[in-house]
Amino acid sequence: MFRDQIIQFITELLRNSCDLNPFSLDESLIKSNRLDSISIVELLMFLEDEYGIHISTSDPKIYDQIDSVEKIVLYVDKFKQS
């Protein structure tokens, strides 16, 4: 399932930033600054490449919609059902 892929990718992003602390599925990743700007771009590219979703970074709401693993899963699921 894509949830596991997303968790694995977020874990790798955090590890690459030397953040080895565990995270919960509903924990804020952007507002808490666990993901820096480069990690956010990498996350957006991953979602676009892996799931064929075009994500507009000009939409200020996008960062709220992808701020946790659960929100990312809901966001991807919404587009997969379209």
Secondary structure, 3 states (H helix, E strand, C coil): CHHHHHHHHHHHHHHHCCCCCCCCCCCCCCCCCCCCHHHHHHHHHHHHHHHCCCCCCCCCCHHHHCCCHHHHHHHHHHHHHC
